[in-house]
Amino acid sequence: MPIAYEFGPEIVFISAGFDAATGDPLGEYRVSADTFALMTYQLMGLAGGRVIAVLEGGTPTETQMIPDDKECAGRSYCF
């Protein structure tokens, strides 16, 4: 992140897939929904909060990221 702050972008684009998510049958990693939310929150500190997030396709519906998204409601770092 220090390099990103030094660069000083005017806008940040996130092109995100969730292969690293807990429960993803292809990625087999264990990145939680909270961790994805924290990374997004950190990126919001760049470019005055001007962040555009685009979800890439191909995420299986059985991936745990979908139900976890509902649990974010009311937390300040989930949007």
C-alpha positions, 0 to 999 in steps of 0.5 A: 500500500505505501507505493499506492499512496505514493502514486496517488491515484485519482480512482481505484478499480478493483477487478475481483474474483473470489477463488481465494475465498473460504469454501471455493472448490477451485482456489482451496484457500481460506480467505474470509469475507471479513478479510476481503472487506478489510482489503476493500476498506484499506483501498477506500483510503486511496483516491478519496474513496473513489473505488469501483469494484467489479465482480468477475464471473465464474464463481460457483454458487456453492462458494461461501462468499455469497452467504457471508455477504449478507452478514456484513450488513451494519458493519462499517467496513462492509459496503 
